[in-house]
Amino acid sequence: MARSVLVTGVAGSFASLFARRLADLGEGAGIGKVVGIDTMLPPGDLGGVKFVRADIRTPVVGKVIAVEDVDTVVHLDVNPPRRGRAGGAKELNVIGTMQLLAACQRSATVHKFILGSSTAVYGSSPRDPAMFTESLLARDGVRGGFPKDIVEVESYVRGFARRRPEVLITTLRAAQILHPSIDTPLATYFSSPVLPAVMGFDPRLQFTDLRDAFAVLEQSILKDRPGTFNIAGDGVVLLSQAARRLGRPVIPLPPIGFATASRRVLRAAGSDIPPDLHRLLTYGRVVDTSALRDIFGYELTRSSMDTFDEFRESVRPGIMSAVGGRA
């Protein structure tokens, strides 16, 4: 039976591309209908996706699920603050998820729920293990911003799983995607003409390839893959390595006040990042993806360095122009 899939957050760059790709698969791949929902118009053509302009924080989302006979929900509307709507990011992430789950709980047709989560759930601290597995928690907690949002969102999804045990739930904790067409905080940071960094720290970073992210989501929809899985390219990229490969000047800043100072530097350079990214740029974060390979059944195709180098080649001309052609 062909699936009727609801994708949330399709005004976002990643969700819009994924929804269109999913619709292009068509009934031959088991996809009968793709419905995209957001409060804003998508940035580009959604192809065969049926777009509904609505707010998941309202009961309207329940009506959309009922009218479209949705059986699979892909929740991708949990994100760091977007340009133009930063003030409502937490409300959208947390309240939006609660309302969406309430609608799914009332629905008789929803049988699968897929959460696009983030490795930000593990936080970043000097007490972190060498690698986070899916069973570990943030060692120093999460103090606010997007990491705290994602912790709350996952807790609500676990509560929903207890109330509706017959609904198959997949939680995908992905490291940030690094791709020129996807708007993520690290993509913005690395596209800046200068890189603020914390004195005395060289964080280990991981990235997710766009094609791998699409493939894992597709398999979650088309197959039954319950559980929680980390997604991140193998290996790590040190911040110092990234700066050298980009040919970019690094501005060392003291740890105390780094969040505020780095935002000032980047705004002066015509860029910006959310304030909660400063802990990742200080302590880094690395996750274990063996469960994705051994239990989920997907072998990642691109390492973190492969993903970074592909991104570097796509943005380097603009970077060189911004810094006067310096390599």
N, C-alpha and C positions, 0 to 999 in steps of 0.2 A: 504494500500500500504506500502510495506517495505521501511524503511528509508535508505538513503545513507548518512552516517555521516562522516564528516572530524573532526579529533581530532588533534589539534596543540600541539607541544611541547612534543612528545612522547619519546624523549630521557630523559625526567625527570622521576623521580621515580613514582610520583603519576599518571601522564598522561599515562605512559606505562601500569601500572596496570589497570587503568580504561579502556583504549582502549581494552585491552585483555578481560576484564570482559564483556564489551559491545558486543564484537564480539561473545563471548561464548553464549550470550542470543539468538542470531540467529533469523531467520525469524519467529519462533514461538512467539517471543516477539515483532515482528515488526521491527527488525533490519536486513536489507538486506545486507548491506556492511559497513565496518568500514575502513576508510583510515587514517593512521597516518602519520604525516609530521614533520620533524625536520632536522636540519643541521647535527646532529650527530646520529650515530647508537644507538638504544635503548640498555639499559644494559642487557636485558634478552629477552627471546622468547616472541614474540607478538602473538603467536597463529594464529588465523584467521584474524588478522589485516593485511591489505595491506600497507606496509611501503613505503613511498616515501621520498627519501633523497633530500630535497630542503629547500630553505630559504624563509620564509614568507615575508622577506623584499624586495623580488624581484617579478617581474610580473609572475614568474613561478607558484605562488600559484593560480593565476587566471586560468591557464591552467589545473592545477590539479582539480580544482572545475568543470571546463567544461568537462574534459575527464571522470571524475568519476560520473558525474550527481549528484553532492552533493546537498542535500536539507536541511541538518542540519549541522551547523558549531559549534563545541565546542572548544572555544578558551581557552586553558590551558597554553599557552606559555607566561604568564606574571608572572614573578617570581623574587625573590631576586637574586643577583649574584650567579651563579653556580660555583662550583669548575672547574677551567680550562678555564672559559670564562667570568670572572668577568668584564673585561674591556668593553665588548659589551653589558652588561645587559640592560642599558637604551635604547640603540639603538634598541635592539631586542624587548624590551617591547613596546616602543612608536612607532618607525618607523615600526616595524613588524605589530603592530595592525593597523596602518594607511593603510598599503599596503593590509592587509587582508580585511579590510572593503571596500577598493576601489574595490577589486576583487568581494566581495559579492554584492556591489552596481551594478556592471556590469552584474552580473549573473541573468539569468532568472529562474534558478532552486532553488536558496537558498530561503527558506521560514522561517527558524528559525535560530537564532543566540543566543548562550549561552556563556556568559562571566564568566570565573572562576576568580572572583575578590577577594578582601581581605578586612578585617576590618581595615587594615592599612590606608584605605581611610579616616578614621576619625582622624588620627594622634593620638598623646598622649601629653597631657599638663596638668598643674595644674588647668586649667579652665574647664576641661571636666565635663559633666554631670554624674550622677550616672550610667546611661545607655544611649547608643546611639541608637536611632531608625533610620530607613532608611531615614527619611526626614531631619536629622540633618547633619551639616557640621563640619569639624575640627574647634575647637574653637580657636586654635592658629596657624591655617594654617599647611601646611606641608613644611618643609624646604629643602628637597632633598631626594636622595636615592630612595628606592623602594616605600615609601608612595607617593612621588611626581609623580612617574611613574604611579601608579594606579589611581591617581586623573586625570591625563592627559588621560589615556586609557579610563576611564569611560566617560570623556567629549567627546571623539571621538565617542564612541558608541552611546551616546545621539544624536550627530549630524547625525550619520548614521540613527538612528530611525526617525529623522525628514525628511530625504531624501527618505527613503524607509519605509513609515508607514505600508505597508502591511506585512513586515517581523516581525515575533513575536520575541521579545527580552526578555531574562531572564538574570538578573545580580545577581550572587550569591556571596555575600560578606562573606567569611568564615574566622573564626579565624584559626590560624595555626593548621594544623594536627599534632598530636603527636602520632607517631607510629615508631617502629624500622626500618621498611623498607622504610620509606618516609623521604627524605632529606629536612628538614626545619631548619631555624635558631634556633628555640627554642629546637628542638630535638638535634641539635648539642650542644647547650649551656648546656642542662641538662645531656648530655652524657659525659661532661667534668669532670675530676677528682676534680676540684675546681670550685666554682661559684662566680665570681666577682659580688658584689652588691653595690648599692649606699647608703652611710651612711644616715640614717634618713628617708629612704623610704622603703615601703613594698608594692610593686605594686600588684594590683588585675589582675590576668591573666585568660584567657579562652582558651579552646582547642576544636578542632573538632575531633570527632571519625572518623576513616577511613571509617567504614561501613556506617555511616550517610552521609558522603560526597559522597560516591558512590551512595547511594540510592537517594539523592536529585538530583544529576546529571542525573541519569537514569529517574526519574520522569519528569525532565525538558525536556528530549528528547522524551519520549513516550507519554507525555500528554502536553497540552497547559497551561503553567504557566507564563504568561507575568508579568513583574515587577521586582523589586529589593528586595532581601531578605537577611537578616543576617543569618548566620549559626554559632552556637557556642554551646557547651554543657552547660546545665543549671548550675547555680552557678558559683563560682569563686574559684581559688586556689591562696592563697597569696604566694609570692616568699619565705617567711620564712617557710611556711608549706611545700613547695616543697623541700626545702633544708633538712628539718628534715626528711621527708619521704624517701628521697634518702640516708640519712646518709652521707651527704656531707659537707666538710668544706666550709664556706662562707668567702670570702675575702672582707671586707668593704673598699670601695674606696670613696674619696671625689667626690661630684657632678661635680665640675669643672674639666674638663679633663677626665671624666669617660670613654667616648668612646675610647679614645686613650689608657688609662691605662688598661682597661678591655681587649682590644684586645691583648695587650702585655702579660698580665697574661695568657690568653687562648692560645696564640701561644707558650708560654714557656711550657704549659702543653700539647702541641700537638694538639690543637684545634683552632677554630676561629669562629667569627660571623661577619656579616656585620655591619659597623659602625652605620647605622641608627637604629639598634635594641636598642641602649642605651636609647632612650626616652621611649620605651615600658617598659624596665627594671627599669625605674625611676618612671613613672607615671601610668603604666598599662593601661588597656582599657577593658570596659565591654559593650556588646551590648544586645539589646532586640531582642528576636527571636519570639515574639508573631505573627508577620506577617507570618512567615514560617509555624506556626501551624494553624492559623486562615484563612489565605488567600491561601497560597500555598497548604496546606493540608497535611503537613508532621509533625509527632510528633517525635522529637529527642529521640533516644533510650539510649544514654549515656550522663551522666553529665560530666562537665569538670574534676571533681575529679575522676570519674570512668575512664575516658580516661587517666588521669595522672597516676593513680595507675596501670593500665594495662601496660603502657609504663615503669613505674618504675620496675615492675617485669621482664620485658624483658631485661632491661639494667643493672640491679643491679649486676649480677655476674661479668660483665666486670668492673663496677665501683669499686666493692670491691677489685678486683685484682689490679686495677690501684692505689688504695690508701692503698695497703697492707692488704686488708681483713678487714679494719675497717668498722663497720656497722653504 
